[in-house]
Amino acid sequence: MQHQRLKQQQQALMQQALLQQQSLYHPGILAPPQIEPIPSGNLPPGFVPSTCRSVYVGNIHTQVTEPLLQEVFASTGPVEGCKLVRKE
């Protein structure tokens, strides 16, 4: 009986956490691109786009987590890692 109650509480907490993360989604973030990217636009001569490994994004909401951020970027392709740096 105690085990079943504990399991129900854990499931309720997981659902609550999932709902909180879902509320952080913005339709513009997950919407498909409206225009095709121009791979050669304003890049220096000899630049190879496939060598680009890092992306900096600022003004991230305080409730956004690394897994959520990684999930958003994974919609554009494989993500090797995600590091969220916060100012204290």
OpenMM code with the backbone's topology and positions (N, CA, C; nanometers):
from openmm import Vec3, app, unit

residues = "MET GLN HIS GLN ARG LEU LYS GLN GLN GLN GLN ALA LEU MET GLN GLN ALA LEU LEU GLN GLN GLN SER LEU TYR HIS PRO GLY ILE LEU ALA PRO PRO GLN ILE GLU PRO ILE PRO SER GLY ASN LEU PRO PRO GLY PHE VAL PRO SER THR CYS ARG SER VAL TYR VAL GLY ASN ILE HIS THR GLN VAL THR GLU PRO LEU LEU GLN GLU VAL PHE ALA SER THR GLY PRO VAL GLU GLY CYS LYS LEU VAL ARG LYS GLU".split()
positions = [
    Vec3(0.0824, -0.1189, 0.0000),
    Vec3(0.0000, 0.0000, 0.0000),
    Vec3(0.0872, 0.1258, 0.0000),
    Vec3(0.1867, 0.1278, 0.0876),
    Vec3(0.2789, 0.2414, 0.0978),
    Vec3(0.3559, 0.2585, -0.0329),
    Vec3(0.3993, 0.1465, -0.0927),
    Vec3(0.4748, 0.1496, -0.2183),
    Vec3(0.3900, 0.2082, -0.3312),
    Vec3(0.2637, 0.1706, -0.3365),
    Vec3(0.1740, 0.2196, -0.4413),
    Vec3(0.1503, 0.3703, -0.4253),
    Vec3(0.1348, 0.4148, -0.3028),
    Vec3(0.1133, 0.5574, -0.2769),
    Vec3(0.2369, 0.6379, -0.3156),
    Vec3(0.3545, 0.5860, -0.2828),
    Vec3(0.4793, 0.6523, -0.3185),
    Vec3(0.4937, 0.6614, -0.4705),
    Vec3(0.4581, 0.5543, -0.5384),
    Vec3(0.4657, 0.5519, -0.6845),
    Vec3(0.3707, 0.6559, -0.7452),
    Vec3(0.2503, 0.6695, -0.6895),
    Vec3(0.1543, 0.7682, -0.7387),
    Vec3(0.2062, 0.9104, -0.7174),
    Vec3(0.2703, 0.9335, -0.6032),
    Vec3(0.3263, 1.0656, -0.5754),
    Vec3(0.4386, 1.0982, -0.6740),
    Vec3(0.5228, 0.9984, -0.7032),
    Vec3(0.6315, 1.0191, -0.7987),
    Vec3(0.5760, 1.0508, -0.9374),
    Vec3(0.4726, 0.9792, -0.9781),
    Vec3(0.4119, 1.0039, -1.1089),
    Vec3(0.3505, 1.1439, -1.1146),
    Vec3(0.2876, 1.1860, -1.0067),
    Vec3(0.2276, 1.3194, -1.0020),
    Vec3(0.3354, 1.4267, -1.0131),
    Vec3(0.4474, 1.4064, -0.9445),
    Vec3(0.5580, 1.5020, -0.9522),
    Vec3(0.6171, 1.5074, -1.0925),
    Vec3(0.6307, 1.3922, -1.1563),
    Vec3(0.6842, 1.3873, -1.2926),
    Vec3(0.5906, 1.4592, -1.3894),
    Vec3(0.4607, 1.4392, -1.3741),
    Vec3(0.3641, 1.5068, -1.4609),
    Vec3(0.3682, 1.6578, -1.4400),
    Vec3(0.3824, 1.6997, -1.3153),
    Vec3(0.3897, 1.8421, -1.2848),
    Vec3(0.5147, 1.9031, -1.3476),
    Vec3(0.6279, 1.8344, -1.3367),
    Vec3(0.7522, 1.8838, -1.3962),
    Vec3(0.7400, 1.8918, -1.5480),
    Vec3(0.6769, 1.7927, -1.6078),
    Vec3(0.6577, 1.7918, -1.7528),
    Vec3(0.5695, 1.9085, -1.7962),
    Vec3(0.4630, 1.9342, -1.7223),
    Vec3(0.3751, 2.0465, -1.7552),
    Vec3(0.4476, 2.1796, -1.7428),
    Vec3(0.5344, 2.1918, -1.6422),
    Vec3(0.6103, 2.3151, -1.6256),
    Vec3(0.7043, 2.3357, -1.7434),
    Vec3(0.7707, 2.2281, -1.7883),
    Vec3(0.8610, 2.2403, -1.9028),
    Vec3(0.7836, 2.2725, -2.0290),
    Vec3(0.6675, 2.2114, -2.0470),
    Vec3(0.5879, 2.2375, -2.1663),
    Vec3(0.5410, 2.3824, -2.1700),
    Vec3(0.5188, 2.4420, -2.0535),
    Vec3(0.4733, 2.5808, -2.0510),
    Vec3(0.5833, 2.6764, -2.0938),
    Vec3(0.7085, 2.6297, -2.0979),
    Vec3(0.8199, 2.7141, -2.1398),
    Vec3(0.8355, 2.7179, -2.2912),
    Vec3(0.7709, 2.6261, -2.3620),
    Vec3(0.7826, 2.6229, -2.5075),
    Vec3(0.7158, 2.7455, -2.5682),
    Vec3(0.7803, 2.8017, -2.6631),
    Vec3(0.7248, 2.9131, -2.7384),
    Vec3(0.7019, 2.8634, -2.8800),
    Vec3(0.5839, 2.8848, -2.9366),
    Vec3(0.5550, 2.8301, -3.0699),
    Vec3(0.6573, 2.8709, -3.1748),
    Vec3(0.7144, 2.9891, -3.1617),
    Vec3(0.8146, 3.0336, -3.2586),
    Vec3(0.9424, 2.9540, -3.2519),
    Vec3(0.9733, 2.8988, -3.1354),
    Vec3(1.0967, 2.8221, -3.1199),
    Vec3(1.0874, 2.6902, -3.1947),
    Vec3(0.9745, 2.6241, -3.1844),
    Vec3(0.9617, 2.4913, -3.2415),
    Vec3(0.8984, 2.4911, -3.3801),
    Vec3(0.8639, 2.6086, -3.4299),
    Vec3(0.8035, 2.6156, -3.5627),
    Vec3(0.9087, 2.5861, -3.6689),
    Vec3(0.8677, 2.5266, -3.7806),
    Vec3(0.9635, 2.5014, -3.8879),
    Vec3(1.0146, 2.6332, -3.9448),
    Vec3(1.1363, 2.6331, -3.9976),
    Vec3(1.1912, 2.7570, -4.0520),
    Vec3(1.1058, 2.8083, -4.1677),
    Vec3(1.0912, 2.9386, -4.1748),
    Vec3(1.0116, 2.9997, -4.2800),
    Vec3(1.0932, 3.0242, -4.4066),
    Vec3(1.2251, 3.0377, -4.3897),
    Vec3(1.3120, 3.0571, -4.5050),
    Vec3(1.4285, 2.9601, -4.4956),
    Vec3(1.4856, 2.9287, -4.6082),
    Vec3(1.6017, 2.8402, -4.6099),
    Vec3(1.7256, 2.9196, -4.5707),
    Vec3(1.8131, 2.8637, -4.4859),
    Vec3(1.9358, 2.9345, -4.4513),
    Vec3(2.0269, 2.9464, -4.5729),
    Vec3(2.1038, 3.0526, -4.5754),
    Vec3(2.2006, 3.0719, -4.6834),
    Vec3(2.3373, 3.0363, -4.6275),
    Vec3(2.3898, 2.9175, -4.6600),
    Vec3(2.5148, 2.8733, -4.5988),
    Vec3(2.6334, 2.9627, -4.6302),
    Vec3(2.6315, 3.0345, -4.7408),
    Vec3(2.7485, 3.1141, -4.7766),
    Vec3(2.7350, 3.2606, -4.7375),
    Vec3(2.6230, 3.2998, -4.6792),
    Vec3(2.6008, 3.4407, -4.6490),
    Vec3(2.6998, 3.4979, -4.5496),
    Vec3(2.7684, 3.6044, -4.5841),
    Vec3(2.8586, 3.6817, -4.4977),
    Vec3(2.9660, 3.6007, -4.4262),
    Vec3(3.0032, 3.4871, -4.4769),
    Vec3(3.1100, 3.4084, -4.4152),
    Vec3(3.2430, 3.4474, -4.4783),
    Vec3(3.3500, 3.4463, -4.3991),
    Vec3(3.4802, 3.4818, -4.4557),
    Vec3(3.5251, 3.3795, -4.5596),
    Vec3(3.6072, 3.4218, -4.6550),
    Vec3(3.6568, 3.3274, -4.7558),
    Vec3(3.7310, 3.2115, -4.6900),
    Vec3(3.7075, 3.0916, -4.7379),
    Vec3(3.7749, 2.9736, -4.6847),
    Vec3(3.7081, 2.9144, -4.5616),
    Vec3(3.6023, 2.9772, -4.5119),
    Vec3(3.5333, 2.9247, -4.3937),
    Vec3(3.4562, 2.7993, -4.4311),
    Vec3(3.4725, 2.6951, -4.3504),
    Vec3(3.4026, 2.5690, -4.3743),
    Vec3(3.2938, 2.5555, -4.2674),
    Vec3(3.1657, 2.5697, -4.3054),
    Vec3(3.0574, 2.5664, -4.2061),
    Vec3(3.0544, 2.4388, -4.1227),
    Vec3(3.0997, 2.3267, -4.1782),
    Vec3(3.0950, 2.2009, -4.1032),
    Vec3(3.1909, 2.2006, -3.9850),
    Vec3(3.2841, 2.2971, -3.9790),
    Vec3(3.3774, 2.3026, -3.8665),
    Vec3(3.3206, 2.3813, -3.7487),
    Vec3(3.2076, 2.4459, -3.7679),
    Vec3(3.1453, 2.5233, -3.6608),
    Vec3(3.0892, 2.4272, -3.5565),
    Vec3(3.1297, 2.4435, -3.4323),
    Vec3(3.0914, 2.3481, -3.3281),
    Vec3(3.0117, 2.4083, -3.2139),
    Vec3(3.0148, 2.5392, -3.1960),
    Vec3(2.9512, 2.5996, -3.0788),
    Vec3(2.8553, 2.7101, -3.1196),
    Vec3(2.7510, 2.7244, -3.0401),
    Vec3(2.6530, 2.8307, -3.0603),
    Vec3(2.6297, 2.8976, -2.9256),
    Vec3(2.6344, 3.0306, -2.9220),
    Vec3(2.6042, 3.1050, -2.8012),
    Vec3(2.4637, 3.1625, -2.8144),
    Vec3(2.3842, 3.1468, -2.7101),
    Vec3(2.2495, 3.2036, -2.7072),
    Vec3(2.2342, 3.2782, -2.5755),
    Vec3(2.1947, 3.4038, -2.5822),
    Vec3(2.1779, 3.4843, -2.4617),
    Vec3(2.0315, 3.5046, -2.4271),
    Vec3(2.0085, 3.5673, -2.3124),
    Vec3(1.8732, 3.5984, -2.2639),
    Vec3(1.7857, 3.4750, -2.2506),
    Vec3(1.8405, 3.3688, -2.1968),
    Vec3(1.7644, 3.2464, -2.1731),
    Vec3(1.6831, 3.2644, -2.0444),
    Vec3(1.5562, 3.2291, -2.0483),
    Vec3(1.4691, 3.2401, -1.9305),
    Vec3(1.5272, 3.1565, -1.8166),
    Vec3(1.5101, 3.2035, -1.6945),
    Vec3(1.5687, 3.1362, -1.5782),
    Vec3(1.5129, 2.9966, -1.5545),
    Vec3(1.3940, 2.9664, -1.6062),
    Vec3(1.3359, 2.8341, -1.5845),
    Vec3(1.3731, 2.7335, -1.6935),
    Vec3(1.4458, 2.7776, -1.7953),
    Vec3(1.4882, 2.6855, -1.9013),
    Vec3(1.6001, 2.5972, -1.8474),
    Vec3(1.5904, 2.4686, -1.8728),
    Vec3(1.6902, 2.3723, -1.8262),
    Vec3(1.7774, 2.3272, -1.9426),
    Vec3(1.8933, 2.2669, -1.9109),
    Vec3(1.9803, 2.2137, -2.0158),
    Vec3(1.9090, 2.1102, -2.1024),
    Vec3(1.8354, 2.0144, -2.0428),
    Vec3(1.7656, 1.9168, -2.1277),
    Vec3(1.6644, 1.9821, -2.2227),
    Vec3(1.5946, 2.0841, -2.1760),
    Vec3(1.4978, 2.1524, -2.2612),
    Vec3(1.5685, 2.2250, -2.3752),
    Vec3(1.6761, 2.2942, -2.3429),
    Vec3(1.7531, 2.3657, -2.4445),
    Vec3(1.8100, 2.2688, -2.5479),
    Vec3(1.8618, 2.1567, -2.5003),
    Vec3(1.9162, 2.0560, -2.5908),
    Vec3(1.8062, 1.9996, -2.6809),
    Vec3(1.6886, 1.9794, -2.6260),
    Vec3(1.5764, 1.9275, -2.7050),
    Vec3(1.5363, 2.0255, -2.8152),
    Vec3(1.5359, 2.1546, -2.7823),
    Vec3(1.5000, 2.2555, -2.8820),
    Vec3(1.6016, 2.2559, -2.9960),
    Vec3(1.7310, 2.2526, -2.9626),
    Vec3(1.8334, 2.2540, -3.0672),
    Vec3(1.8397, 2.1219, -3.1426),
    Vec3(1.8016, 2.0136, -3.0794),
    Vec3(1.8025, 1.8832, -3.1469),
    Vec3(1.7022, 1.8796, -3.2615),
    Vec3(1.6056, 1.9702, -3.2602),
    Vec3(1.5094, 1.9741, -3.3708),
    Vec3(1.5750, 2.0204, -3.5003),
    Vec3(1.6959, 2.0778, -3.4917),
    Vec3(1.7664, 2.1228, -3.6119),
    Vec3(1.8739, 2.0252, -3.6565),
    Vec3(1.9079, 1.9291, -3.5718),
    Vec3(2.0111, 1.8311, -3.6056),
    Vec3(2.0732, 1.7750, -3.4796),
    Vec3(2.1726, 1.6864, -3.4957),
    Vec3(2.2358, 1.6233, -3.3788),
    Vec3(2.3044, 1.7260, -3.2878),
    Vec3(2.2911, 1.7070, -3.1576),
    Vec3(2.3548, 1.7933, -3.0583),
    Vec3(2.4505, 1.7072, -2.9778),
    Vec3(2.5780, 1.7449, -2.9771),
    Vec3(2.6778, 1.6679, -2.9022),
    Vec3(2.6745, 1.6999, -2.7541),
    Vec3(2.6353, 1.8196, -2.7191),
    Vec3(2.6311, 1.8572, -2.5788),
    Vec3(2.5663, 1.9935, -2.5626),
    Vec3(2.5310, 2.0237, -2.4396),
    Vec3(2.4652, 2.1501, -2.4101),
    Vec3(2.5128, 2.1959, -2.2726),
    Vec3(2.5575, 2.3192, -2.2640),
    Vec3(2.6051, 2.3734, -2.1372),
    Vec3(2.5329, 2.5053, -2.1130),
    Vec3(2.4610, 2.5119, -2.0034),
    Vec3(2.3854, 2.6314, -1.9678),
    Vec3(2.4601, 2.7024, -1.8553),
    Vec3(2.5077, 2.8240, -1.8814),
    Vec3(2.5845, 2.9005, -1.7836),
    Vec3(2.4947, 3.0102, -1.7285),
    Vec3(2.4846, 3.0161, -1.5977),
    Vec3(2.3994, 3.1161, -1.5314),
    Vec3(2.4855, 3.2158, -1.4548),
    Vec3(2.4424, 3.3415, -1.4533),
    Vec3(2.5064, 3.4412, -1.3682),
    Vec3(2.4501, 3.4243, -1.2284),
    Vec3(2.5335, 3.4300, -1.1313),
    Vec3(2.4877, 3.4146, -0.9918),
    Vec3(2.4508, 3.5472, -0.9337),
] * unit.nanometer
topology = app.Topology()
chain = topology.addChain("A")
for resn in residues:
    res = topology.addResidue(resn, chain)
    for name in ("N", "CA", "C"):
        topology.addAtom(name, app.Element.getBySymbol(name[0]), res)
